[in-house]
Amino acid sequence: MTLEHKFNSHFLWSSIIFICMLLPFSSCKKEVIITEKDIETGGYPVVIEFPAGELIFDHFLPAIGNTSKLTTHDGDTVELITLSPRKSAGSVQNVIPIALFKYQTKQQVYRVIVSIPFREEDRIIQATTLAELSVLYGNVKRIIEEWYSGQAGVSNIETLGWENENQAIKLLLTHTNDKNQ
């Protein structure tokens, strides 16, 4: 065996051992930890699944906002709607949660995070809290309630109420969304 062959063989094995040592520390999916401070300084990135105005259900009105589905660590699905101009499906939009709407059917309790775009120039409403949404855009709250109650029929839905932006942020920070990782 020549000296060059020994060197190449040693280099190959050294490289393989080095790569094998790094494998436990690598991951195909990287969980991104987002804090409340991140939301305040840059918004929370969500992937738009259904653009505003798109039909989500057959025989029902189009989506009232850009819609995303999130999954909490408990495995519950949470819907997030962004009150903004239409964005393409698959696009990422940074949002600020402003409210949490809750309702139930006979089978299940549902939670909907209501959000606005982080970028002010993308906003169609200026409310950044539940209080502002209630006072300045009370009709928007009623439209959201009516839209969700219409999905399964008014007699099959019970509105459980609204919670403020702090509860919406708390719920948002507990979610895991494979599309955002």
N, CA, C and O of each residue as an XYZ file, in Angstrom:
724
protein
N       0.849     -1.161      0.000
C       0.000      0.000      0.000
C       0.902      1.234      0.000
O       1.837      1.340      0.795
N       0.609      2.144     -0.889
C       1.432      3.344     -0.995
C       1.061      4.337      0.100
O       0.006      4.235      0.726
N       1.933      5.276      0.311
C       1.710      6.316      1.321
C       0.479      7.164      0.960
O      -0.297      7.540      1.839
N       0.307      7.457     -0.313
C      -0.840      8.242     -0.759
C      -2.135      7.481     -0.507
O      -3.122      8.076     -0.075
N      -2.150      6.174     -0.768
C      -3.328      5.348     -0.547
C      -3.674      5.300      0.948
O      -4.846      5.398      1.314
N      -2.658      5.151      1.813
C      -2.881      5.140      3.261
C      -3.476      6.481      3.713
O      -4.406      6.509      4.520
N      -2.936      7.587      3.192
C      -3.442      8.908      3.558
C      -4.907      9.063      3.157
O      -5.718      9.526      3.960
N      -5.257      8.685      1.931
C      -6.631      8.788      1.450
C      -7.568      7.919      2.269
O      -8.679      8.344      2.588
N      -7.143      6.712      2.615
C      -7.946      5.806      3.417
C      -8.160      6.380      4.817
O      -9.272      6.346      5.342
N      -7.103      6.900      5.412
C      -7.199      7.499      6.749
C      -8.123      8.718      6.724
O      -8.947      8.894      7.621
N      -7.985      9.554      5.698
C      -8.817     10.744      5.556
C     -10.293     10.356      5.408
O     -11.162     10.985      6.013
N     -10.577      9.333      4.614
C     -11.944      8.870      4.416
C     -12.552      8.405      5.730
O     -13.664      8.804      6.074
N     -11.827      7.559      6.471
C     -12.355      7.047      7.743
C     -12.498      8.160      8.772
O     -13.459      8.162      9.541
N     -11.588      9.081      8.803
C     -11.683     10.224      9.731
C     -12.930     11.051      9.419
O     -13.633     11.497     10.326
N     -13.190     11.248      8.146
C     -14.365     12.020      7.730
C     -15.649     11.297      8.126
O     -16.587     11.924      8.619
N     -15.695      9.998      7.916
C     -16.886      9.206      8.264
C     -17.127      9.257      9.766
O     -18.264      9.447     10.196
N     -16.092      9.092     10.566
C     -16.236      9.132     12.024
C     -16.710     10.517     12.466
O     -17.580     10.623     13.331
N     -16.151     11.572     11.887
C     -16.551     12.927     12.242
C     -18.028     13.159     11.934
O     -18.753     13.716     12.757
N     -18.471     12.739     10.763
C     -19.877     12.901     10.375
C     -20.786     12.112     11.307
O     -21.832     12.611     11.722
N     -20.397     10.885     11.640
C     -21.200     10.058     12.542
C     -21.295     10.689     13.931
O     -22.319     10.562     14.602
N     -20.246     11.357     14.356
C     -20.282     12.016     15.661
C     -21.242     13.204     15.648
O     -21.820     13.530     16.684
N     -21.424     13.850     14.510
C     -22.309     15.006     14.414
C     -23.777     14.632     14.259
O     -24.647     15.441     14.583
N     -24.075     13.444     13.780
C     -25.460     13.053     13.506
C     -26.402     13.204     14.695
O     -27.511     13.705     14.509
N     -26.025     12.801     15.904
C     -26.965     12.965     17.011
C     -27.327     14.420     17.294
O     -28.369     14.695     17.889
N     -26.477     15.348     16.874
C     -26.734     16.748     17.148
C     -27.478     17.449     16.030
O     -27.813     18.627     16.158
N     -27.742     16.757     14.947
C     -28.453     17.383     13.835
C     -29.887     16.895     13.820
O     -30.225     15.900     14.462
N     -30.721     17.597     13.090
C     -32.123     17.231     12.991
C     -32.656     17.727     11.660
O     -32.247     18.782     11.176
N     -33.563     16.971     11.070
C     -34.185     17.414      9.822
C     -35.167     18.545     10.089
O     -35.296     19.474      9.293
N     -35.866     18.450     11.237
C     -36.791     19.494     11.621
C     -36.181     20.245     12.781
O     -35.653     19.648     13.718
N     -36.257     21.534     12.710
C     -35.701     22.342     13.777
C     -36.844     23.122     14.387
O     -37.479     23.931     13.710
N     -37.115     22.884     15.675
C     -38.197     23.605     16.328
C     -37.741     25.026     16.597
O     -36.682     25.261     17.178
N     -38.558     25.959     16.164
C     -38.257     27.355     16.362
C     -39.024     27.806     17.600
O     -40.247     27.679     17.658
N     -38.312     28.328     18.580
C     -38.954     28.831     19.780
C     -39.190     30.321     19.592
O     -38.249     31.091     19.396
N     -40.448     30.717     19.652
C     -40.799     32.112     19.478
C     -41.362     32.603     20.809
O     -42.194     31.938     21.426
N     -40.907     33.751     21.235
C     -41.325     34.303     22.513
C     -42.288     35.463     22.310
O     -42.497     35.933     21.192
N     -42.867     35.910     23.411
C     -43.763     37.057     23.351
C     -43.018     38.295     22.839
O     -43.596     39.118     22.129
N     -41.761     38.423     23.192
C     -40.941     39.554     22.730
C     -40.789     39.514     21.204
O     -40.819     40.555     20.546
N     -40.625     38.297     20.641
C     -40.523     38.163     19.185
C     -41.796     38.657     18.506
O     -41.739     39.294     17.454
N     -42.933     38.361     19.107
C     -44.213     38.790     18.528
C     -44.282     40.314     18.538
O     -44.756     40.923     17.580
N     -43.808     40.929     19.624
C     -43.841     42.389     19.731
C     -42.896     43.053     18.738
O     -43.177     44.156     18.269
N     -41.787     42.408     18.409
C     -40.776     43.052     17.568
C     -40.782     42.604     16.111
O     -40.099     43.213     15.287
N     -41.523     41.571     15.774
C     -41.503     41.119     14.393
C     -42.722     40.324     13.973
O     -42.844     39.938     12.810
N     -43.619     40.076     14.903
C     -44.796     39.291     14.582
C     -44.518     37.807     14.645
O     -43.375     37.384     14.819
N     -45.561     37.023     14.505
C     -45.469     35.575     14.554
C     -45.695     35.036     13.142
O     -46.730     35.327     12.540
N     -44.763     34.265     12.601
C     -44.932     33.790     11.214
C     -45.938     32.638     11.126
O     -45.820     31.644     11.843
N     -46.914     32.782     10.251
C     -47.865     31.709      9.985
C     -47.931     31.455      8.482
O     -47.705     32.357      7.676
N     -48.240     30.231      8.124
C     -48.399     29.857      6.717
C     -49.885     29.948      6.380
O     -50.716     29.324      7.041
N     -50.211     30.716      5.367
C     -51.606     30.869      4.938
C     -52.028     29.592      4.215
O     -51.406     29.188      3.232
N     -53.093     28.963      4.713
C     -53.615     27.763      4.057
C     -54.784     28.078      3.138
O     -54.891     27.535      2.039
N     -55.667     28.974      3.609
C     -56.809     29.389      2.802
C     -56.813     30.913      2.737
O     -57.000     31.572      3.759
N     -56.609     31.481      1.546
C     -56.624     32.937      1.415
C     -58.015     33.506      1.699
O     -59.025     32.827      1.512
N     -58.052     34.736      2.143
C     -59.321     35.431      2.347
C     -60.116     35.378      1.043
O     -59.570     35.589     -0.040
N     -61.395     35.096      1.163
C     -62.251     35.030     -0.016
C     -62.321     33.664     -0.675
O     -63.094     33.479     -1.615
N     -61.536     32.705     -0.209
C     -61.551     31.364     -0.800
C     -62.573     30.482     -0.088
O     -62.789     30.610      1.117
N     -63.196     29.590     -0.848
C     -64.146     28.653     -0.243
C     -63.405     27.595      0.556
O     -62.544     26.892      0.026
N     -63.744     27.486      1.830
C     -63.155     26.462      2.684
C     -64.100     25.269      2.755
O     -63.663     24.118      2.757
N     -65.404     25.554      2.814
C     -66.425     24.528      2.904
C     -67.340     24.641      1.696
O     -67.624     25.742      1.224
N     -67.797     23.505      1.200
C     -68.793     23.535      0.131
C     -70.090     24.117      0.685
O     -70.433     23.889      1.845
N     -70.788     24.847     -0.121
C     -72.092     25.402      0.226
C     -72.024     26.337      1.420
O     -72.913     26.324      2.271
N     -70.964     27.158      1.491
C     -70.856     28.145      2.562
C     -70.104     29.354      2.044
O     -69.493     29.300      0.976
N     -70.145     30.425      2.782
C     -69.493     31.664      2.389
C     -67.972     31.525      2.397
O     -67.428     30.704      3.137
N     -67.286     32.321      1.580
C     -65.814     32.280      1.544
C     -65.195     32.708      2.877
O     -65.853     33.315      3.722
N     -63.929     32.378      3.040
C     -63.186     32.720      4.256
C     -63.190     34.228      4.481
O     -63.026     35.002      3.538
N     -63.377     34.642      5.732
C     -63.441     36.066      6.055
C     -62.066     36.672      6.314
O     -61.941     37.885      6.485
N     -61.049     35.842      6.342
C     -59.678     36.312      6.526
C     -58.732     35.248      6.018
O     -59.154     34.134      5.712
N     -57.460     35.578      5.924
C     -56.461     34.565      5.576
C     -56.406     33.571      6.734
O     -56.268     33.966      7.892
N     -56.515     32.292      6.421
C     -56.706     31.284      7.458
C     -55.540     30.307      7.518
O     -55.030     29.847      6.496
N     -55.135     30.006      8.747
C     -54.084     29.019      9.013
C     -54.597     28.050     10.063
O     -55.416     28.418     10.905
N     -54.124     26.825     10.016
C     -54.443     25.826     11.045
C     -53.172     25.543     11.828
O     -52.121     25.278     11.245
N     -53.270     25.600     13.141
C     -52.148     25.329     14.021
C     -52.506     24.142     14.905
O     -53.683     23.884     15.156
N     -51.506     23.428     15.373
C     -51.728     22.312     16.282
C     -50.998     22.596     17.582
O     -49.800     22.881     17.575
N     -51.718     22.520     18.706
C     -51.089     22.764     19.999
C     -50.293     21.535     20.406
O     -50.404     20.478     19.785
N     -49.493     21.678     21.450
C     -48.719     20.542     21.964
C     -49.642     19.428     22.461
O     -49.243     18.266     22.527
N     -50.893     19.796     22.815
C     -51.875     18.796     23.257
C     -52.500     18.044     22.090
O     -53.234     17.078     22.294
N     -52.213     18.482     20.873
C     -52.788     17.846     19.696
C     -54.074     18.491     19.222
O     -54.668     18.032     18.246
N     -54.520     19.553     19.895
C     -55.733     20.258     19.477
C     -55.433     21.146     18.277
O     -54.346     21.713     18.164
N     -56.411     21.259     17.384
C     -56.272     22.149     16.243
C     -56.848     23.505     16.601
O     -57.939     23.598     17.164
N     -56.126     24.532     16.279
C     -56.554     25.906     16.506
C     -56.520     26.615     15.162
O     -55.551     26.509     14.410
N     -57.577     27.330     14.878
C     -57.616     28.101     13.642
C     -57.123     29.506     13.931
O     -57.402     30.062     14.994
N     -56.400     30.073     12.998
C     -55.938     31.446     13.116
C     -56.403     32.182     11.874
O     -56.084     31.782     10.755
N     -57.157     33.260     12.067
C     -57.543     34.082     10.918
C     -56.831     35.428     11.031
O     -56.711     36.005     12.111
N     -56.372     35.899      9.899
C     -55.703     37.195      9.844
C     -56.590     38.139      9.049
O     -56.921     37.882      7.892
N     -56.964     39.233      9.691
C     -57.805     40.237      9.052
C     -56.893     41.144      8.224
O     -56.353     42.136      8.713
N     -56.746     40.772      6.972
C     -55.831     41.491      6.080
C     -56.241     41.248      4.639
O     -57.082     40.392      4.366
N     -55.655     41.995      3.719
C     -55.898     41.695      2.306
C     -55.476     40.260      1.988
O     -54.642     39.675      2.678
N     -56.051     39.725      0.961
C     -55.801     38.343      0.536
C     -54.314     38.091      0.276
O     -53.638     38.883     -0.381
N     -53.827     36.972      0.807
C     -52.460     36.495      0.549
C     -52.574     35.131     -0.124
O     -53.574     34.436      0.056
N     -51.584     34.749     -0.880
C     -51.596     33.463     -1.578
C     -51.460     32.311     -0.596
O     -50.796     32.430      0.433
N     -52.103     31.188     -0.929
C     -51.935     29.971     -0.129
C     -50.461     29.583     -0.145
O     -49.812     29.614     -1.190
N     -49.944     29.220      1.017
C     -48.548     28.838      1.138
C     -47.622     29.988      1.490
O     -46.467     29.766      1.854
N     -48.117     31.218      1.384
C     -47.256     32.345      1.748
C     -47.185     32.478      3.270
O     -48.084     32.043      3.991
N     -46.109     33.081      3.731
C     -45.910     33.287      5.163
C     -46.205     34.744      5.474
O     -45.764     35.652      4.769
N     -46.961     34.947      6.543
C     -47.282     36.307      6.969
C     -47.001     36.418      8.460
O     -47.408     35.551      9.233
N     -46.316     37.469      8.867
C     -46.077     37.712     10.286
C     -47.283     38.441     10.854
O     -47.734     39.444     10.301
N     -47.805     37.924     11.971
C     -49.046     38.442     12.533
C     -48.893     38.784     14.008
O     -47.951     38.356     14.674
N     -49.853     39.571     14.496
C     -49.980     39.883     15.913
C     -51.371     39.406     16.345
O     -52.366     39.874     15.792
N     -51.469     38.501     17.306
C     -52.779     38.084     17.808
C     -53.449     39.235     18.560
O     -52.807     39.913     19.362
N     -54.749     39.454     18.295
C     -55.459     40.524     18.998
C     -56.636     40.000     19.814
O     -57.166     40.724     20.656
N     -57.053     38.760     19.583
C     -58.191     38.221     20.331
C     -58.255     36.710     20.160
O     -57.646     36.134     19.259
N     -59.010     36.095     21.051
C     -59.269     34.654     20.987
C     -60.777     34.464     21.070
O     -61.404     34.827     22.065
N     -61.355     33.889     20.013
C     -62.796     33.621     19.952
C     -63.015     32.137     20.222
O     -62.329     31.287     19.654
N     -63.991     31.825     21.107
C     -64.263     30.417     21.441
C     -65.738     30.103     21.203
O     -66.626     30.892     21.527
N     -65.965     28.929     20.628
C     -67.334     28.445     20.423
C     -67.317     26.931     20.509
O     -66.258     26.304     20.479
N     -68.505     26.350     20.616
C     -68.565     24.893     20.681
C     -69.742     24.353     19.883
O     -70.772     25.006     19.716
N     -69.548     23.146     19.404
C     -70.635     22.376     18.814
C     -70.993     21.314     19.849
O     -70.452     21.315     20.955
N     -71.892     20.421     19.499
C     -72.254     19.352     20.441
C     -71.079     18.417     20.707
O     -71.037     17.753     21.743
N     -70.127     18.362     19.781
C     -69.010     17.437     19.899
C     -67.750     18.047     20.491
O     -66.988     17.330     21.139
N     -67.491     19.356     20.297
C     -66.163     19.872     20.559
C     -66.155     21.375     20.805
O     -67.032     22.102     20.339
N     -65.131     21.833     21.560
C     -64.877     23.260     21.753
C     -63.830     23.688     20.720
O     -62.840     22.989     20.503
N     -64.057     24.831     20.093
C     -63.136     25.370     19.085
C     -62.591     26.707     19.561
O     -63.275     27.483     20.228
N     -61.340     26.950     19.196
C     -60.698     28.226     19.511
C     -60.161     28.817     18.215
O     -59.559     28.120     17.397
N     -60.388     30.110     18.045
C     -59.938     30.816     16.853
C     -59.125     32.026     17.302
O     -59.631     32.906     17.998
N     -57.875     32.055     16.899
C     -57.039     33.220     17.175
C     -57.296     34.235     16.064
O     -57.144     33.932     14.881
N     -57.686     35.435     16.460
C     -57.918     36.508     15.504
C     -56.660     37.379     15.525
O     -56.206     37.807     16.586
N     -56.109     37.633     14.345
C     -54.849     38.377     14.274
C     -54.909     39.445     13.190
O     -55.814     39.480     12.357
N     -53.905     40.314     13.240
C     -53.710     41.336     12.212
C     -52.276     41.210     11.721
O     -51.440     40.643     12.425
N     -51.968     41.723     10.532
C     -50.582     41.691     10.064
C     -49.671     42.516     10.975
O     -50.083     43.537     11.525
N     -48.439     42.061     11.123
C     -47.466     42.827     11.906
C     -47.167     44.164     11.231
O     -47.093     45.203     11.887
N     -46.997     44.120      9.917
C     -46.682     45.346      9.170
C     -47.927     46.233      9.091
O     -48.968     45.811      8.586
N     -47.811     47.453      9.590
C     -48.953     48.371      9.622
C     -49.529     48.641      8.237
O     -50.741     48.800      8.090
N     -48.671     48.692      7.224
C     -49.164     48.984      5.863
C     -50.008     47.843      5.281
O     -50.695     48.040      4.279
N     -49.965     46.652      5.897
C     -50.772     45.519      5.440
C     -52.103     45.408      6.181
O     -52.906     44.529      5.866
N     -52.350     46.267      7.146
C     -53.554     46.174      7.985
C     -54.753     46.840      7.322
O     -54.643     47.894      6.694
N     -55.913     46.183      7.485
C     -57.160     46.796      7.031
C     -57.954     47.338      8.215
O     -58.868     48.143      8.037
N     -57.607     46.898      9.420
C     -58.142     47.493     10.639
C     -56.950     47.847     11.530
O     -55.883     47.244     11.415
N     -57.133     48.813     12.406
C     -56.024     49.285     13.229
C     -56.080     48.786     14.671
O     -55.219     49.145     15.475
N     -57.061     47.976     15.012
C     -57.170     47.448     16.379
C     -56.025     46.484     16.660
O     -55.715     45.616     15.843
N     -55.397     46.647     17.834
C     -54.320     45.742     18.233
C     -54.650     45.002     19.521
O     -53.828     44.244     20.036
N     -55.862     45.224     20.045
C     -56.314     44.541     21.259
C     -57.785     44.172     21.097
O     -58.473     44.683     20.213
N     -58.253     43.280     21.962
C     -59.671     42.929     21.951
C     -60.520     44.151     22.282
O     -61.580     44.345     21.686
N     -60.066     44.981     23.229
C     -60.828     46.173     23.602
C     -61.006     47.097     22.396
O     -62.106     47.594     22.153
N     -59.939     47.328     21.648
C     -60.037     48.185     20.454
C     -60.918     47.546     19.391
O     -61.697     48.236     18.735
N     -60.800     46.234     19.217
C     -61.658     45.542     18.246
C     -63.123     45.709     18.635
O     -63.969     45.948     17.772
N     -63.429     45.585     19.923
C     -64.811     45.697     20.404
C     -65.370     47.098     20.221
O     -66.510     47.263     19.788
N     -64.573     48.104     20.547
C     -65.053     49.494     20.505
C     -65.044     50.050     19.082
O     -66.026     50.637     18.629
N     -63.927     49.860     18.386
C     -63.784     50.476     17.062
C     -64.372     49.640     15.931
O     -64.800     50.183     14.913
N     -64.393     48.321     16.107
C     -64.822     47.428     15.024
C     -65.771     46.351     15.555
O     -65.609     45.167     15.260
N     -66.758     46.777     16.338
C     -67.715     45.831     16.913
C     -68.406     44.985     15.857
O     -68.713     43.816     16.094
N     -68.652     45.574     14.688
C     -69.300     44.819     13.609
C     -68.404     43.681     13.118
O     -68.907     42.626     12.731
N     -67.090     43.881     13.128
C     -66.165     42.828     12.703
C     -66.269     41.637     13.657
O     -66.274     40.485     13.222
N     -66.351     41.920     14.958
C     -66.536     40.826     15.934
C     -67.813     40.052     15.637
O     -67.811     38.821     15.651
N     -68.892     40.759     15.371
C     -70.170     40.080     15.093
C     -70.099     39.276     13.794
O     -70.663     38.185     13.704
N     -69.409     39.815     12.795
C     -69.258     39.077     11.532
C     -68.492     37.781     11.771
O     -68.863     36.736     11.237
N     -67.426     37.839     12.571
C     -66.654     36.623     12.891
C     -67.553     35.612     13.597
O     -67.554     34.432     13.246
N     -68.316     36.067     14.586
C     -69.229     35.170     15.307
C     -70.250     34.552     14.360
O     -70.501     33.348     14.415
N     -70.832     35.363     13.502
C     -71.848     34.873     12.559
C     -71.244     33.900     11.550
O     -71.854     32.883     11.219
N     -70.057     34.212     11.067
C     -69.430     33.342     10.075
C     -69.177     31.956     10.667
O     -69.479     30.946     10.031
N     -68.632     31.905     11.865
C     -68.363     30.603     12.475
C     -69.645     29.885     12.878
O     -69.717     28.661     12.770
N     -70.655     30.614     13.339
C     -71.903     29.944     13.708
C     -72.634     29.426     12.482
O     -73.400     28.467     12.579
N     -72.410     30.044     11.333
C     -73.054     29.588     10.109
C     -72.466     28.310      9.533
O     -73.115     27.648      8.723
N     -71.258     27.952      9.930
C     -70.619     26.756      9.383
C     -71.401     25.480      9.684
O     -71.529     24.608      8.824
N     -71.917     25.373     10.890
C     -72.632     24.150     11.283
C     -74.106     24.425     11.541
O     -74.842     23.534     11.965
N     -74.529     25.631     11.290
C     -75.917     25.991     11.556
C     -76.028     26.644     12.923
O     -75.468     26.153     13.903
N     -76.750     27.745     12.983
C     -76.847     28.541     14.206
C     -77.313     27.700     15.392
O     -76.824     27.897     16.504
N     -78.227     26.788     15.191
C     -78.739     25.997     16.315
C     -77.739     24.946     16.804
O     -77.933     24.358     17.868
N     -76.681     24.708     16.045
C     -75.683     23.701     16.438
C     -74.425     24.297     17.050
O     -73.504     23.563     17.411
N     -74.375     25.614     17.170
C     -73.179     26.312     17.670
C     -73.555     27.139     18.895
O     -74.590     27.806     18.921
N     -72.700     27.080     19.900
C     -72.860     27.949     21.058
C     -71.601     28.804     21.182
O     -70.494     28.274     21.279
N     -71.770     30.116     21.178
C     -70.639     31.021     21.347
C     -70.234     31.011     22.813
O     -71.071     31.229     23.689
N     -68.967     30.760     23.085
C     -68.457     30.736     24.450
C     -67.834     32.064     24.852
O     -67.562     32.297     26.030
N     -67.609     32.928     23.880
C     -67.114     34.258     24.196
C     -65.751     34.560     23.622
O     -65.190     33.805     22.827
N     -65.239     35.702     24.058
C     -63.979     36.243     23.571
C     -63.005     36.386     24.728
O     -63.404     36.658     25.860
N     -61.726     36.201     24.433
C     -60.669     36.468     25.399
C     -59.688     37.443     24.749
O     -59.631     37.565     23.526
N     -58.931     38.123     25.580
C     -58.079     39.203     25.063
C     -56.827     38.683     24.364
O     -56.585     37.480     24.274
N     -56.045     39.637     23.876
C     -54.834     39.335     23.112
C     -53.814     38.544     23.929
O     -53.058     37.756     23.360
N     -53.775     38.732     25.239
C     -52.817     37.989     26.070
C     -53.112     36.490     26.046
O     -52.192     35.675     25.988
N     -54.387     36.131     26.090
C     -54.768     34.721     26.018
C     -54.504     34.152     24.623
O     -54.114     32.994     24.477
N     -54.722     34.978     23.607
C     -54.441     34.543     22.235
C     -52.948     34.294     22.046
O     -52.555     33.306     21.425
N     -52.117     35.189     22.580
C     -50.662     35.026     22.479
C     -50.223     33.787     23.245
O     -49.392     33.017     22.762
N     -50.769     33.595     24.419
C     -50.426     32.419     25.229
C     -50.740     31.126     24.470
O     -49.930     30.199     24.454
N     -51.907     31.071     23.847
C     -52.279     29.884     23.062
C     -51.369     29.744     21.849
O     -50.939     28.638     21.524
N     -51.077     30.838     21.185
C     -50.223     30.806     20.000
C     -48.830     30.285     20.331
O     -48.244     29.535     19.551
N     -48.311     30.673     21.462
C     -46.964     30.254     21.841
C     -46.888     28.786     22.225
O     -45.788     28.245     22.342
N     -48.024     28.124     22.426
C     -48.010     26.696     22.754
C     -48.198     25.822     21.524
O     -48.263     24.599     21.643
N     -48.286     26.415     20.371
C     -48.578     25.633     19.168
C     -47.318     25.048     18.530
O     -46.205     25.537     18.725
N     -47.534     24.003     17.777
C     -46.493     23.419     16.937
C     -47.084     23.298     15.556
O     -48.131     22.672     15.388
N     -46.443     23.879     14.565
C     -46.955     23.825     13.206
C     -45.840     23.373     12.302
O     -44.907     24.130     12.034
N     -45.928     22.115     11.817
C     -44.858     21.546     11.004
C     -44.533     22.422      9.803
O     -43.394     22.434      9.335
N     -45.515     23.152      9.304
C     -45.259     23.975      8.126
C     -44.393     25.175      8.473
O     -43.750     25.742      7.589
N     -44.362     25.574      9.739
C     -43.557     26.725     10.141
C     -42.201     26.305     10.663
O     -41.423     27.170     11.066
N     -41.878     25.037     10.676
C     -40.607     24.585     11.244
C     -39.663     24.205     10.148
O     -38.534     23.796     10.420
